[in-house]
């Protein structure tokens, strides 16, 4: 092997030649006339004179020579000196970029522990090795990518030498190439000149925390910088950057997360963090909650929802004073076993110190058993949204598209204004009318009706966790925007922290709206005005509808004083049944019962 040949291969790249009719670009970079290109004369080529500053005689006279036209101040010459190899390489690379080609570091000669001679060669130096694989004896056929090569055997090079290891002098400079050059408009496509800057790499990473992949990040930069050529990199460079990040994280993914949470626990007040590993020291469970989560639990933790629908993510949420979801804690589990759920619930109990009054979950049987063992005094309820989502698959899409069936089901399921006996009677009538008496799933849901039908716990405060479909949908959509199954643990934690920041900012915004805005007064009554002062805006708007409905849809039928109490009989024209409501008011105690 020649001492100037490369010790390693570079990434193969395809350089498309410019159209022959593009006369201006050819003449700008090559000492070849247009007539020679349009009418090549292969026979009896004219010998090329050798200049004193180059060694073009090393190029075969059978090859056409292309010599760059670069200003003299940017062109290397024999005898030029540099203080280091890196400085020489940078100068030659700047010259190559102006000329329209790229370079790479070649071989080197050591003597006395220092590099005496260093070779820099054109990136088209050498030839692609021809590999002939005999797959006839192999049972498995291997497919190879059909890729072009940039190697043309170019002899252009720069050789520097040193005597004392301090100054490097240009010993040899070959400026003749056997290939065409790349025009300046396409110079950014050469791999040597494609590189993400520190700002761009940070942008790719930050956009990744918003669940935007490298492809979308590249197109955002393309729009920001005004075109592909101004980015200085390609989509593949953005992808490779993300791959390098994931490769760096590698098998230390869990260790990095554990170390990060350990630091938070040491430096943040009231930060709780638990994790578990198996016999092979692999992470099997992770639970965390910060001080603000604990404060929210004290204020809004009477009824909580354990949402186990995010594959390996388990997040616990409640309802804040704006009737919005608030995340109380989060956990990651390697399996959905009873033991895993018990560990998670025990970690929750250890962090928050008390059991919630009501726990709402989906129909996971393992979670149900774990709650019975760890939260014995909590009432367990099932999320109506998860159950009603399955109706179409269990009874058929044709029936679910029946408007009468949907109306009848919603009238008895999505209401707490009917008694349990009335629900059971109406349910059986609907099942008989639509031929669902033999449906096993329907029978199972009816058998556990006390755990998910509001008629059976109509007097229990549920904070709207079970009666609003949009609540679970919004929570799922919220976290699905910032998480996917392809993320590493480090990436997931960054995404989760970003999602929590958004959620807490929205809470502050709702607080601001409640403090500094005044709602419209519909009824012009003292009751509505007092309610506007007491409730947050989200809660008040619900109460405003009730107050307006009471005035417009309820009629007092009778009022009677019975000792210290006042009995008022009302008629609600939109209520189920006869719509009669009885209200007792204790004047001295300001106590009202209905």
HELIX and SHEET records of a PDB file:
HELIX    1   1 UNK A   23  UNK A   29  1                                   7    
HELIX    2   2 UNK A   34  UNK A   38  1                                   5    
HELIX    3   3 UNK A   56  UNK A   58  5                                   3    
HELIX    4   4 UNK A   72  UNK A   74  5                                   3    
HELIX    5   5 UNK A   85  UNK A   99  1                                  15    
HELIX    6   6 UNK A  184  UNK A  189  5                                   6    
HELIX    7   7 UNK A  191  UNK A  193  5                                   3    
HELIX    8   8 UNK A  198  UNK A  208  1                                  11    
HELIX    9   9 UNK A  214  UNK A  225  1                                  12    
HELIX   10  10 UNK A  228  UNK A  231  1                                   4    
HELIX   11  11 UNK A  235  UNK A  249  1                                  15    
HELIX   12  12 UNK A  250  UNK A  252  5                                   3    
HELIX   13  13 UNK A  253  UNK A  267  1                                  15    
HELIX   14  14 UNK A  291  UNK A  300  1                                  10    
HELIX   15  15 UNK A  338  UNK A  352  1                                  15    
HELIX   16  16 UNK A  365  UNK A  374  1                                  10    
HELIX   17  17 UNK A  384  UNK A  389  1                                   6    
HELIX   18  18 UNK A  391  UNK A  395  1                                   5    
HELIX   19  19 UNK A  397  UNK A  400  1                                   4    
HELIX   20  20 UNK A  403  UNK A  413  1                                  11    
HELIX   21  21 UNK A  420  UNK A  433  1                                  14    
HELIX   22  22 UNK A  440  UNK A  447  1                                   8    
HELIX   23  23 UNK A  449  UNK A  451  5                                   3    
HELIX   24  24 UNK A  454  UNK A  457  5                                   4    
HELIX   25  25 UNK A  469  UNK A  480  1                                  12    
HELIX   26  26 UNK A  489  UNK A  516  1                                  28    
HELIX   27  27 UNK A  526  UNK A  534  1                                   9    
HELIX   28  28 UNK A  537  UNK A  553  1                                  17    
SHEET    1   A 2 UNK A  66  UNK A  67  0                                        
SHEET    2   A 2 UNK A 176  UNK A 177 -1                                        
SHEET    1   B 5 UNK A  81  UNK A  82  0                                        
SHEET    2   B 5 UNK A 168  UNK A 174 -1                                        
SHEET    3   B 5 UNK A 157  UNK A 161 -1                                        
SHEET    4   B 5 UNK A 114  UNK A 122 -1                                        
SHEET    5   B 5 UNK A 103  UNK A 111 -1                                        
SHEET    1   C 7 UNK A 272  UNK A 277  0                                        
SHEET    2   C 7 UNK A 283  UNK A 289 -1                                        
SHEET    3   C 7 UNK A 325  UNK A 333 -1                                        
SHEET    4   C 7 UNK A 313  UNK A 319 -1                                        
SHEET    5   C 7 UNK A 303  UNK A 310 -1                                        
SHEET    6   C 7 UNK A 358  UNK A 361  1                                        
SHEET    7   C 7 UNK A 379  UNK A 382  1                                        
SHEET    1   D 4 UNK A 554  UNK A 562  0                                        
SHEET    2   D 4 UNK A 565  UNK A 572 -1                                        
SHEET    3   D 4 UNK A 580  UNK A 586 -1                                        
SHEET    4   D 4 UNK A 591  UNK A 593 -1                                        
END                                                                             
